[in-house]
């Protein structure tokens, strides 16, 4: 619970942030970054139709933020299990938000005996005179089973382009083997109807009741999910020591974790590479050394006209924004890194703004919200 003084401070635009500055990529492309606001461990953001943002903070706060940096706390957020990688996670709006005002959030929640798991809830964003609030909140999905530990929840969210299905990345919670277990939702991509019901055309209808919700299996820790302009689904995921991946996800496919990887286990034990097991899907691109990908948007704006169709990825350990070409233009595979912009901070999240600007959230306490445009356009 914030103090009254802290709540008042939230309503004041940040005026002490640094001025805009240029960032030049490894191949000489320069952009201009403008700090807009600071947050306490920001994790995700989404734009509302009016141009404001919703921003999550991992300790459990949801903020309504104007593009000039004014922040207002949104009440009604459920209690979260804040520890390690757990806490408040993703936030997206319903495709019909203008009519129904509905938002979706993900978060880590506590279970019995110290066990934890991800959850997804939907609620109506109310903006009456008492301040913004989540109302009529209902949990529509819970990660099964709950397990010990505080890592690899994943719980990123995306709607299909036609708005009829909700996709959830469900990490393997650092347990590895459940990613191949059809009686566990860990290490899977989940596909649901917007109300949380399970569509009857999901690919694993004959693999058990829980598996009916799976879209793909064999994943590790997926902190980015997005559809491209052709309706193809992309995710990236963190490898162990080496082997971060970006995958073109197709229904019913197995992406191999933990049986194959281009990385090795933290113990130093080798993991067979993907080509040794052709029954598993190859990543379209992979990174060693890792970039620790977090956040994903496939660019469709006009401000960076040459970037249309490219993936924009936040890099945590890379402390960079990574631009990746997707599709046939990428050459021999369906993805290849095009350039990196060194940001000198862990980048937790990226989004595309209404005018085509790229917005980025820095990780950890004091993480800034940055608006990024072509140099000279700020």
C-alpha positions as CSV (number, residue, x, y, z in Angstrom):
1,X,0.0,0.0,0.0
2,X,1.5,3.4,-1.0
3,X,1.4,6.3,1.4
4,X,-0.7,9.4,0.6
5,X,2.4,11.4,-0.1
6,X,3.6,8.7,-2.6
7,X,0.3,8.7,-4.3
8,X,0.4,12.5,-4.7
9,X,3.9,12.1,-6.2
10,X,2.6,9.7,-8.7
11,X,0.4,12.4,-10.2
12,X,3.3,14.7,-10.9
13,X,5.2,14.4,-14.2
14,X,8.8,13.5,-13.8
15,X,10.9,16.7,-14.5
16,X,14.3,15.6,-13.3
17,X,14.9,12.9,-15.9
18,X,17.9,13.2,-18.2
19,X,17.5,14.9,-21.5
20,X,17.2,13.0,-24.8
21,X,20.3,11.3,-26.0
22,X,21.4,9.5,-29.2
23,X,22.1,5.7,-29.4
24,X,24.0,4.3,-32.3
25,X,23.7,0.7,-33.4
26,X,26.6,-1.6,-34.2
27,X,26.1,-0.9,-37.9
28,X,25.9,2.9,-37.6
29,X,22.1,3.6,-37.3
30,X,21.3,6.3,-34.8
31,X,18.1,6.8,-32.8
32,X,17.1,9.3,-30.2
33,X,15.9,8.1,-26.8
34,X,13.9,10.3,-24.4
35,X,13.4,9.3,-20.8
36,X,9.7,9.7,-19.8
37,X,9.3,8.3,-16.3
38,X,10.9,6.0,-13.7
39,X,9.4,2.8,-12.1
40,X,10.0,0.2,-9.4
41,X,11.0,-2.9,-11.3
42,X,8.8,-2.4,-14.4
43,X,7.9,-5.5,-16.3
44,X,5.4,-4.9,-19.1
45,X,3.3,-2.2,-20.8
46,X,0.5,-1.7,-23.2
47,X,-1.1,1.3,-24.9
48,X,-4.7,2.3,-24.5
49,X,-6.6,3.6,-27.5
50,X,-6.4,7.2,-26.2
51,X,-2.6,7.0,-26.1
52,X,-2.0,6.4,-22.4
53,X,-0.1,3.3,-21.2
54,X,-0.7,0.7,-18.6
55,X,2.6,-0.3,-16.9
56,X,3.1,-3.2,-14.5
57,X,5.7,-3.1,-11.7
58,X,6.8,-6.6,-10.5
59,X,6.1,-5.9,-6.8
60,X,2.4,-5.7,-7.6
61,X,1.6,-2.2,-8.9
62,X,-0.3,-1.3,-12.1
63,X,0.0,2.3,-13.2
64,X,-1.8,4.4,-15.8
65,X,0.8,6.6,-17.4
66,X,0.5,9.5,-19.8
67,X,3.0,10.0,-22.6
68,X,4.5,13.0,-20.6
69,X,5.2,10.7,-17.7
70,X,2.3,11.4,-15.3
71,X,1.6,8.2,-13.3
72,X,-1.6,7.2,-11.5
73,X,-2.0,4.0,-9.6
74,X,-4.7,1.6,-10.6
75,X,-6.4,-0.1,-7.7
76,X,-7.9,-3.6,-7.6
77,X,-4.7,-5.6,-8.5
78,X,-4.7,-9.0,-6.9
79,X,-2.1,-10.0,-4.4
80,X,1.0,-11.4,-6.2
81,X,3.8,-13.7,-5.1
82,X,6.7,-11.3,-5.3
83,X,10.0,-13.1,-5.1
84,X,12.7,-14.0,-7.6
85,X,11.3,-13.8,-11.0
86,X,7.7,-13.8,-9.7
87,X,5.3,-10.9,-9.3
88,X,3.0,-8.9,-11.5
89,X,3.7,-9.7,-15.1
90,X,2.1,-8.9,-18.4
91,X,-0.7,-6.6,-19.3
92,X,-2.7,-6.4,-22.6
93,X,-6.0,-5.0,-23.6
94,X,-8.9,-6.9,-25.1
95,X,-9.3,-6.4,-28.9
96,X,-12.7,-5.0,-28.1
97,X,-11.4,-2.6,-25.4
98,X,-13.2,0.5,-26.7
99,X,-16.5,-1.3,-26.1
100,X,-15.8,-3.4,-23.1
101,X,-12.9,-1.7,-21.3
102,X,-11.4,-5.1,-20.5
103,X,-7.7,-5.8,-19.7
104,X,-5.8,-9.0,-19.1
105,X,-3.0,-9.3,-16.6
106,X,-0.7,-12.2,-15.6
107,X,1.0,-12.7,-12.3
108,X,2.6,-15.2,-9.9
109,X,0.3,-16.5,-7.2
110,X,0.9,-18.5,-4.1
111,X,-0.6,-21.9,-3.5
112,X,-0.5,-24.4,-0.7
113,X,2.7,-25.5,1.1
114,X,4.8,-22.7,-0.4
115,X,4.2,-23.7,-4.0
116,X,3.6,-21.1,-6.7
117,X,2.4,-20.7,-10.3
118,X,1.4,-18.2,-12.9
119,X,-2.2,-17.0,-13.3
120,X,-4.0,-14.9,-15.8
121,X,-7.0,-12.7,-14.9
122,X,-9.2,-10.3,-16.8
123,X,-11.0,-7.3,-15.4
124,X,-12.7,-4.1,-16.5
125,X,-10.7,-0.9,-16.3
126,X,-12.9,1.6,-14.6
127,X,-12.0,5.3,-14.7
128,X,-14.7,7.0,-12.6
129,X,-14.1,9.9,-10.2
130,X,-12.5,7.8,-7.5
131,X,-9.5,6.9,-9.8
132,X,-8.7,4.1,-12.1
133,X,-9.4,0.6,-10.9
134,X,-9.7,-3.0,-12.0
135,X,-13.3,-4.2,-11.4
136,X,-15.0,-7.5,-11.7
137,X,-11.7,-9.3,-11.8
138,X,-11.8,-13.0,-12.6
139,X,-9.0,-15.6,-12.9
140,X,-9.3,-17.4,-16.3
141,X,-6.2,-19.6,-16.2
142,X,-3.9,-21.1,-13.6
143,X,-0.6,-22.8,-14.4
144,X,-0.8,-26.4,-13.4
145,X,0.8,-27.8,-11.4
146,X,2.1,-25.2,-8.9
147,X,5.7,-26.0,-8.0
148,X,8.5,-24.8,-5.7
149,X,10.8,-22.0,-6.7
150,X,10.4,-18.5,-8.2
151,X,11.7,-18.8,-11.7
152,X,10.6,-19.2,-15.3
153,X,6.9,-18.3,-15.1
154,X,7.0,-16.7,-18.6
155,X,3.3,-15.6,-18.5
156,X,3.5,-13.3,-21.6
157,X,0.1,-12.7,-23.3
158,X,-1.0,-12.1,-26.9
159,X,-4.3,-12.1,-28.8
160,X,-4.6,-13.7,-32.2
161,X,-4.9,-11.1,-35.0
162,X,-8.7,-11.8,-35.3
163,X,-9.1,-11.3,-31.5
164,X,-10.7,-14.7,-31.0
165,X,-8.0,-16.5,-29.0
166,X,-5.7,-15.6,-26.2
167,X,-2.2,-17.1,-26.2
168,X,-0.2,-17.5,-22.9
169,X,3.5,-18.5,-22.6
170,X,3.8,-21.0,-19.7
171,X,7.4,-21.5,-18.6
172,X,8.9,-24.7,-17.3
173,X,9.6,-23.2,-13.9
174,X,13.2,-24.3,-14.0
175,X,12.1,-27.9,-13.7
176,X,13.1,-28.9,-17.3
177,X,11.3,-32.3,-17.8
178,X,7.7,-31.0,-17.4
179,X,8.2,-29.3,-20.8
180,X,7.8,-32.8,-22.4
181,X,5.0,-34.0,-20.0
182,X,1.5,-33.8,-21.5
183,X,0.1,-33.9,-17.9
184,X,1.8,-30.6,-17.0
185,X,1.1,-27.2,-18.4
186,X,4.7,-26.1,-17.8
187,X,6.9,-25.5,-20.8
188,X,3.9,-25.0,-23.1
189,X,2.2,-22.3,-25.1
190,X,-1.5,-22.2,-24.1
191,X,-4.4,-21.2,-26.4
192,X,-7.7,-20.2,-24.9
193,X,-10.9,-18.4,-25.8
194,X,-11.0,-14.9,-24.2
195,X,-13.2,-16.1,-21.4
196,X,-10.6,-18.8,-20.5
197,X,-12.5,-21.7,-22.0
198,X,-10.6,-24.2,-24.1
199,X,-11.2,-24.3,-27.9
200,X,-12.1,-27.6,-29.3
201,X,-9.8,-27.2,-32.3
202,X,-6.5,-27.0,-30.3
203,X,-4.0,-29.6,-31.6
204,X,-3.6,-32.0,-28.6
205,X,-7.3,-33.1,-28.2
206,X,-6.3,-36.7,-27.6
207,X,-3.5,-36.2,-25.1
208,X,-5.5,-35.7,-22.0
209,X,-7.8,-33.0,-20.5
210,X,-5.0,-30.6,-19.6
211,X,-3.3,-31.0,-22.9
212,X,-6.4,-29.8,-24.8
213,X,-5.3,-26.3,-23.8
214,X,-1.8,-26.7,-25.4
215,X,-0.8,-25.1,-28.7
216,X,2.9,-26.2,-28.7
217,X,5.2,-28.0,-26.2
218,X,8.9,-28.3,-25.4
219,X,9.6,-24.7,-24.3
220,X,11.8,-23.2,-21.6
221,X,11.3,-19.6,-20.6
222,X,9.4,-17.5,-23.1
223,X,9.4,-13.8,-22.3
224,X,8.2,-12.5,-25.7
225,X,5.2,-13.4,-27.9
226,X,3.8,-11.6,-30.9
227,X,2.0,-12.2,-34.2
228,X,3.4,-10.7,-37.5
229,X,1.5,-9.0,-40.2
230,X,0.9,-12.4,-42.0
231,X,-0.7,-13.9,-38.9
232,X,2.4,-16.0,-37.9
233,X,3.1,-16.5,-34.2
234,X,6.6,-15.8,-32.9
235,X,8.1,-16.3,-29.5
236,X,11.6,-16.1,-28.1
237,X,12.9,-18.0,-25.1
238,X,16.0,-18.0,-22.9
239,X,18.4,-20.9,-23.3
240,X,20.5,-22.2,-20.4
241,X,24.2,-21.3,-20.9
242,X,23.9,-20.3,-24.5
243,X,21.2,-21.1,-27.0
244,X,18.6,-18.2,-26.6
245,X,16.1,-18.8,-29.4
246,X,13.5,-17.2,-31.6
247,X,10.9,-19.6,-32.8
248,X,8.2,-19.6,-35.5
249,X,5.5,-21.4,-33.5
250,X,3.1,-23.8,-35.3
251,X,0.3,-25.7,-33.7
252,X,1.0,-29.2,-32.4
253,X,4.8,-28.9,-32.7
254,X,7.5,-29.8,-30.1
255,X,10.4,-27.4,-29.7
256,X,12.6,-29.8,-27.9
257,X,13.4,-28.5,-24.4
258,X,15.2,-30.0,-22.4
259,X,16.2,-32.8,-24.8
260,X,17.8,-30.5,-27.4
261,X,19.3,-27.0,-27.2
262,X,22.1,-24.9,-28.7
263,X,23.2,-24.2,-25.1
264,X,24.6,-26.3,-22.3
265,X,23.3,-26.9,-18.8
266,X,24.5,-24.6,-16.0
267,X,26.4,-27.6,-14.6
268,X,28.4,-27.7,-17.8
269,X,26.7,-30.9,-18.9
270,X,26.2,-30.9,-22.7
271,X,22.8,-30.9,-24.3
272,X,22.4,-32.4,-27.8
273,X,22.0,-29.8,-30.6
274,X,18.7,-29.5,-32.5
275,X,19.9,-31.3,-35.6
276,X,20.6,-34.5,-33.6
277,X,16.8,-34.9,-33.1
278,X,15.0,-33.9,-36.3
279,X,11.6,-34.7,-34.7
280,X,11.9,-31.4,-32.8
281,X,11.5,-27.9,-34.3
282,X,14.7,-25.9,-35.0
283,X,14.8,-22.3,-33.8
284,X,14.8,-19.8,-36.6
285,X,17.8,-18.0,-35.0
286,X,19.7,-18.6,-31.8
287,X,22.3,-16.7,-29.7
288,X,25.5,-17.7,-28.0
289,X,26.6,-15.7,-26.1
290,X,23.0,-15.1,-24.9
291,X,21.1,-11.8,-25.1
292,X,18.5,-12.9,-22.5
293,X,15.5,-11.8,-24.6
294,X,12.6,-10.0,-22.8
295,X,9.7,-8.3,-24.6
296,X,8.9,-8.6,-28.3
297,X,7.1,-6.4,-30.8
298,X,6.9,-6.9,-34.6
299,X,7.1,-3.5,-36.0
300,X,4.4,-2.2,-38.3
301,X,4.6,1.6,-38.1
302,X,5.7,4.3,-40.5
303,X,8.2,6.2,-38.3
304,X,10.9,3.6,-38.9
305,X,9.6,2.7,-42.4
306,X,12.5,0.3,-43.2
307,X,11.8,-1.7,-40.0
308,X,8.3,-2.9,-41.0
309,X,8.0,-6.6,-40.3
310,X,11.1,-6.8,-38.2
311,X,11.1,-8.1,-34.6
312,X,12.3,-5.7,-31.9
313,X,13.5,-7.5,-28.8
314,X,14.7,-6.2,-25.4
315,X,18.0,-7.7,-24.2
316,X,18.6,-8.1,-20.5
317,X,22.1,-9.5,-20.3
318,X,22.8,-7.8,-23.7
319,X,21.7,-4.5,-22.3
320,X,20.5,-3.7,-25.8
321,X,17.6,-3.4,-28.1
322,X,18.0,-6.1,-30.8
323,X,16.5,-5.8,-34.3
324,X,15.8,-9.1,-36.1
325,X,14.7,-9.6,-39.7
326,X,11.8,-12.1,-40.0
327,X,10.5,-14.0,-43.0
328,X,12.0,-14.7,-46.4
329,X,14.1,-11.5,-46.4
330,X,16.2,-13.0,-43.6
331,X,18.0,-15.4,-45.9
332,X,18.6,-19.1,-45.2
333,X,16.4,-19.2,-42.1
334,X,13.3,-17.3,-41.2
335,X,15.1,-14.9,-38.8
336,X,18.5,-13.2,-38.5
337,X,19.8,-10.5,-36.3
338,X,20.1,-7.2,-38.2
339,X,21.5,-4.8,-35.6
340,X,21.8,-3.9,-31.9
341,X,21.4,-0.6,-30.1
342,X,23.5,-0.5,-26.9
343,X,21.3,0.9,-24.2
344,X,23.7,0.5,-21.2
345,X,20.8,-1.0,-19.2
346,X,18.9,-4.2,-19.0
347,X,15.8,-3.8,-21.3
348,X,12.8,-5.7,-19.9
349,X,10.1,-4.7,-22.4
350,X,9.5,-3.1,-25.8
351,X,6.3,-1.8,-27.4
352,X,5.3,0.2,-30.5
353,X,3.5,3.5,-29.7
354,X,0.5,4.9,-31.6
355,X,2.7,7.2,-33.7
356,X,5.2,4.4,-34.5
357,X,7.8,5.3,-31.9
358,X,9.5,2.4,-30.0
359,X,8.9,2.5,-26.3
360,X,11.2,0.5,-23.9
361,X,11.3,-0.2,-20.2
362,X,14.6,-0.6,-18.4
363,X,14.7,-3.4,-15.8
364,X,15.0,-3.3,-12.0
365,X,14.4,-0.5,-9.5
366,X,14.6,2.9,-11.1
367,X,14.0,1.5,-14.6
368,X,13.1,4.2,-17.0
369,X,10.4,4.4,-19.7
370,X,12.1,5.5,-22.9
371,X,10.6,6.8,-26.1
372,X,12.8,6.0,-29.1
373,X,12.5,7.8,-32.5
374,X,14.8,8.2,-35.5
375,X,17.6,10.7,-34.7
376,X,16.5,14.2,-35.3
377,X,12.8,13.4,-35.1
378,X,12.4,14.0,-31.3
